[in-house]
């Protein structure tokens, strides 16, 4: 099975998503250092319209006026981690569960440990 994307590839995806959401990432080199650390926490960037999570195992965003997290890049590792965090009292939202199921199916088809969702992100501005 293919490994996950390199940090450079993850950052390229993250930059494209950030640009489309008008979110500024000030120092991409510093971001790279932060996400490669052992037990690194996802880095969160936001503005008045959206929040963006960047991690070596996933890139996702959510509009501030919506509670649906949209994954752009996700790894089997992240899916497994999220599923393990679920308990009888805490379940993943159905929309995330569907995204993970789709990503898993595509990973099986392509024999990869990651999936990149083919989503168009439209600049979402409040007027």
N, C-alpha and C positions, 0 to 999 in steps of 0.2 A: 504493500500500500504506500502511496505517496505520503510524504511528510506534510506538515502544515506549511503555510506560506512563510517566507523569510520576513524578518522584521521590516526590511526595505519594502517588500510587497504589501505588507499590512499597512505601513505608513502611507504608501501611495494611494491605497483605497481610502484610508482615513482622510487624507488631504482632499480627495475628490468629494467625499461626502461633506466635509467641513465647508468647502467652497460652495457647494450647492445649497447649504443651509445658512450661508453667510456667517459661519462661525470661524473665528480667527484662532489658529494655532501659532502662537508666537515663536516658539523655538522647537523645531522638529527634531533637532539633535538631542535636546534635553528630553523630549518625549520618548525618543528611542531608548535612551538610557533608563528611563523610568519603567518602561514596560518590559524590558529584558531582565530586570532584577528577579531573583528567586522570590517567590511568594509576592510578586508585585500586585498591587491593586490596580483595577482599571482606572484610567485617567478620564476625567469627566470635564467636558467643555460645554458651555452653554451660552445662549444669548436670549433675547426676549421671545424668540419663536421656537427654539428647539434645544434639546440636550443631546450630546453625543458622547458615547462611551467608546473608548479605544483601549484594547487589550491585545496581547499577542495571540489570544485565542478567539477573539471576536471583535467586531465593529458593529455598533447598533446606534440607533437614534430614536428619539421620541419628540413629537411636537408638544409644546407646552400646553396647548389647548386640547390635547388628546392623551389618553393613558396607554396607548398601544405602542409597545416597543417593536421597532422594525429592525430586524437583523439584515446586515449587508454581507458580512463575512462571519462564518461560524465554524468551529471545529468540533470534531467528535468529543474531544476532551471537555470543551465547554458544555456541550449538551449533557454529557455524563455527570459533570459537576453539578449542573442545575437540577438534574433529575435526582441525584443523591441528596440534595438539600430539601427535596419535597418530603413532607410527612403526611400523616393522616389529617392534620389540621391545616397544612399549607399545600396548596396545589398551584401549579403554574397556570396562568391565564390560558384559556382555550386557544387564543390566537397565537401565543408563543408555542404551545404544544403542537399546533398545526405547522408552524414554521419549522420546528425541530423535526417533526415526522417527515416533512417534505425534504429537508436537508439530508436526513439519514438515508432516505430512499435514493436520493441523487448520489450520495457518497458511495452507496453500494453499487450503483450502476457504473460509476466512473472509477471505482476502486481507489478512492482518495479519502483522506481523513479530514477534509474540510469541504465547505461549499460556499460559493459566492452567489448570492441571490442577484438575479438580473432585474433590479428595480430601478425605475426612474424616480429620482428625487426632484420634486418641483419646488422651486423657491416659494416658501410659504410666508407671506408677509401680512402683518396686521395693518389695516388701513383705517 
